[in-house]
């Protein structure tokens, strides 16, 4: 069966509801799920070989997978000239029955969150967590800053491991924290030598870090290709990750007082809790998966339990940025992508640090 580029492009444009810019760029089918502002060329469709759409963002994975599945099915049917598929050696039998797929992202259920929060016997606040953190850290009883960020990274990562730090969520990493060696300012192109530098105290949209440790070097990204189908280099994609260690829990929907009461009752190894500098509180859970496939399988199970409680399923991806506490957020972008600066910078505050956490609720640990 030969490829028909005209048919392939027509089918892709029909599915997307628009023309492909330069024959390959279009708005992402999952753009409503993006947790960060999108760019004009974030989503790219490669129509040669196995037709595939790629997106720069991680939060739209399910929507992109659905698009790719439908794209390939339609192209396969069109390029087979309408011939019926062969039934193999089994005659005219029915298709194998398949279990009904469960929804990947159950909706937020305020009643379910309220019921769980109601089981918490004490009032939980940011101050409650801060005062009971198993590991002390700079700024626990005073002002937080770069030392707080460095202390958390040193507690959660092993000597010699590298952590990417971002002043822009769309970069390939602006700084690199190397446990035992300090931090470095990174160039934005391969071949540029990093220079020693302190971490920034804050950024326009705050400071973020990639929660999985990485090699810290540029590597070819098979999921991000140029117009000729060649992989582009990057520092923040799955091929760069050295350990699938952490999962991020965050919620922009759940009221903070209920969300905190739920967090402290979860029987997960929560190693850190910190604020976003805006309206949510994030938790970092140790999962220690061997591969990304193992991570994704675990994530799919946890989504069923945690999404109804308010956890953002789009934030539970394997290659995920989260807020680096101890540093400041100076603003946030509005729906039009314009940065709106706060009257006063807001601290991304570390509330709880427990690098040796076991699968035990915070509520029980705090009683010890």
PyMOL commands that set and color helices and strands:
alter all, ss='L'
color gray80, all
select helices_A, chain A and resi 5-16+31-33+61-79+110-117+126-132+146-156+238-240+256-263+292-309+313-315+362-365
alter helices_A, ss='H'
color red, helices_A
select strands_A, chain A and resi 43-46+52-55+162-166+175-178+182-185+195-196+202-203+208-210+219-225+231-234+244-249+270-275+281-289+321-323+327-333+339-348+350-353
alter strands_A, ss='S'
color yellow, strands_A
deselect
rebuild
show_as cartoon
